[in-house]
């Protein structure tokens, strides 16, 4: 996966962080921007070669696989899982 990939065709859903009266074009731009940024973060994390981070990268890959075309959801899932996991 690459951040250059555009997320056109992925339907926007009503997200709680955006007022419901937001114009459609602004809504679409905001969602695509959020997805772009989340994908950039995911790409950076998956490029890491640190052996101690392999478990975290594997967990992130599973989150991405469960949320195809929705990197913002995958990243949120990863962050929530990481928050709930006990620190070594």
N, C-alpha and C positions, 0 to 999 in steps of 0.2 A: 504494500500500500504506500501511496505517496501523497504528500500534501497538495501536489499539483492537480490531483484528481478533483474534478468539480462534482458537486453533489446535486446538480440539476436532476430533476426527475424524482428526487426523494421528497415525498409530500411533506409539507410543513404541518405540524400539529400544534394545537393551542398549548403553548408553554406558559407555566405560571409566572415566569419572569417578564412577560410582555403583556401589556394591557390588551384586552380583547378588541378595543377600538383602533388599534394600530393599523395604518394602511397596509394593504397586502404587499406592496413592493418594498416597504420598509421592513416588514415582518420577514419577507423572504431574504432580504439582504442581511438582516441580523442573524437569522438562522444559518445562512451559508457562512457568514463571518465566524460565528461560534464554532461551526464544524471545521472550518479551515484551521482555526487556532488549536482546537482539540487534536486534530490530525497531526499538526506540527509537533505538539507535545508528545503524542504517541510515537511518532517517527523517531524523535530524539531519544526517548526512553528505550525503544527497541534496538537502537543502534549501539547502545552501551555494550561493552565487552567485559565489564566487571563480573568475575565469577560469583561473587557474593550476591549479585542482583538477579541471577538466573531464575530463581523461584518467582520473583516479582515480575520479570519479563514474561514468564510462562503464564502467570495469572492474567497479565494484561492481554496476551494473545487470546486467551479464552474469552475475556470480556469483549474483545473486538469481534471474535467469531460469533458471539451471542447477539451482537448489535450491528449487523451489516449495514453499512451506509450511514451509521449514526455514531461517529467517533465521540461526540460529546457525551452520549449515554455510556459508552464503553469506558471512557475516562472517569466519569462520575462513579460508575460501578467499581472500578479499580480503586479509586480514592476511598470510597466507603468501606471496601473490604480491607484495605490497608489500615484504615483508622481503627477498625474493629479487631485487627490481629494484634496479639501481644508482641511487644518488642523483644528481641533476643537479649 
